[in-house]
Amino acid sequence: MTYTLSEHESKQLLAAAGIPIPEERLVSSSEEAVKAAGALGYPVVLKLCGRGIAHKTERDLVRLDVSDADQVRRDTADLLARRLPEESEAGVLVQAMVSGRRELIAGLMRDPQFGPCVMFGLGGVFAEVVHDVAFAVAPLAPHDAKELIQALQHHKILGAFRGEPEADLEKLAHILEALGRIGEARSDVLSIDLNPLILSGAEPVIVDALVELEGDPT
Amino acid sequence: MTRTIREQLDPIFRPQSVAVIGASNNSDRWGYGIMSSVLEWSQFRGHVYPIHPKDELVFGLKAYKSVTDVPGPVDLAVIVVNAGQAVDVFRDCVKKGVGGAVIITAGFAEAGPEGAKRQEELVRLSEESGIRFVGPNCNGVWTSAVRLNLTFWSLPKPGPITFISQSGTMGDYLFEVSQAKGYGFAKMVSSGNQASVDVCDYLEYLADDDDTKVVVLYMEGVNDGRRFLEVARKVTAKKPVLAYKVGRTEAGARAAATHTASLTGSTQLFDAACRQAGIQICDHMLEMFDFAEALAHQPLPRGNRIGIASGGGGFCVVSAEACAKMGLEVPVLKKEAQREVLEHVREFSPSPLNPLDLIARKTHIDYAAAIEILAKQDYIDGLIIMPPYGRFHRSSSLETMKGLVESCSMIADIPQKYGKPVLAFAMREYKGTGTYEILKRGEIPFFEAPETCARVMKVLCSYGQYRREHEERQTHEAKR
């Protein structure tokens, strides 16, 4: 059987593989959320976080750009109230709000013929129309990761334009290589989805992550 | 001890004796076609043993009732009996201890569960005995090593290209077309269902096959993607691999599934593996052989900066545009080089920027001299040219004729002298001329469209880049 780790657990798995993850706090009450937000700095993002919770946007489980303690308190209470009966363990994830005009996606998948493969592509609102994704078979040597980035049809989006700096390609490549390493080292990891991977200036920041595992969740 | 891939496949590609099981005197039978391929469309000098249950003679040769009756050793067994008998016949081959087999017969995994069961039995016998086989459901093999041809139609021209095709008819047809263009082949394999030997095995074998300078693949599917990536890397480190892969469309994938029982898999992942392995993907079957011809005979460019020269402006325009569209650069000649070129053209000549429009060259030799100026620039990596005039005319002076010969000879020497590829554009009729023969001393490939020249050059550049980067990484790793 397969199951999906919570966003927080997913990121911990990624962090253990050497992928940089921005600081975040998992809380279970409004007061804890306020404390966490104060420590991370406003504005923050609040998300309901638990195993099996995918499609957070569709279920309206994300609060962006929350800018003061009162709002944090209200939103946290609201999110907790939206838990389904089987999600009683779910908490609220507090993160610093990351903004950037360029959204990317990256991930890991398993193919019956090629085994673990790393995916990289454009994300955000135009992703469905442009549909610009590329793959590489794991493991990825540094040059494989760089070529994977260049394999995007619109890789120029990663260059400097309209006041945006050139993306830190070394860091991006490092993330892609690490995804490949996870695929090679852990056969129980069926898929990883980093969506979105936001370019905050030059810096690629993993804003959301989901890891699907093979096995028994207990 | 397990035998190396070379020991396993050499009996198929370098046999000294061939048994044709299912050989026939009846021209309606496939076994008749195979016999005529072996005897009439080959230059095979080894032993040929027809196997036939009743006939004493097939094609005038003494026939044997079973392969086990053949007095001497049998390196290669070619099986053309019907599917119902194929397994028994292969069992006889195992008993005889043949070196390898080509199973032409159809009616296996591509034809439903009963066929799949027969195929499994063949594979089991093969694995047990270590006897590998091509096919089943295939159209045979050509190998220049012993000039043996099991495919139909014609005697192939030996040469540097090896073509592995999962389709037999595709193989025949393209073979034929490439013959028409004069391209030579080291090997051609119609690999069929690939039950025993698959594309990965062929690649592994070809990596060390000295006859093969370029590998061309027509693929409908790949079973073990990771092994494919691994062996392909071994080959591309030494020689280029080109691939046409079906399954890019739903219709194509469906056709492949019923054709050779292949799962086409994800195109995007296949493309990714090819990029990582340095395989050049082609989306035009016939052009793939043009790429192969150039890769086999021309040095690899060190960059993507192209010099273009012609005796007329239109070719310059179309070629320059085609190069630019392919992402190749056409750098402007530096002033000093321009001045050099000007010495070889008349005063009313167009400016020699690159492309060079040499319509106003002083003599034939000046034409070649101007092209050589392009070739020697360190910021030019490859040349696309229109060759000098093709025909001699009796009204020309002997001096002019000698100049034409000299001019062609100068151009023929460029690839070797400067280590840069030269591709030529000419209409088909040019191939009948004497000057064409002189240019062919430099193995210069000819194409009928400037766009083809540009696409071929692009493939040379992209494989050249792969090899450079690959070698840099090797030396880098060796230093560490």
Boltz contact constraints between the chains, C-beta under 6 A:
constraints:
  - contact:
      token1: [A, 111]
      token2: [B, 269]
      max_distance: 6.0
  - contact:
      token1: [A, 113]
      token2: [B, 225]
      max_distance: 6.0
  - contact:
      token1: [A, 113]
      token2: [B, 265]
      max_distance: 6.0
  - contact:
      token1: [A, 114]
      token2: [B, 225]
      max_distance: 6.0
  - contact:
      token1: [A, 114]
      token2: [B, 269]
      max_distance: 6.0
  - contact:
      token1: [A, 115]
      token2: [B, 226]
      max_distance: 6.0
  - contact:
      token1: [A, 117]
      token2: [B, 269]
      max_distance: 6.0
  - contact:
      token1: [A, 135]
      token2: [B, 268]
      max_distance: 6.0
  - contact:
      token1: [A, 135]
      token2: [B, 269]
      max_distance: 6.0
  - contact:
      token1: [A, 135]
      token2: [B, 272]
      max_distance: 6.0
  - contact:
      token1: [A, 136]
      token2: [B, 272]
      max_distance: 6.0
  - contact:
      token1: [A, 137]
      token2: [B, 229]
      max_distance: 6.0
  - contact:
      token1: [A, 137]
      token2: [B, 272]
      max_distance: 6.0
  - contact:
      token1: [A, 137]
      token2: [B, 273]
      max_distance: 6.0
  - contact:
      token1: [A, 144]
      token2: [B, 276]
      max_distance: 6.0
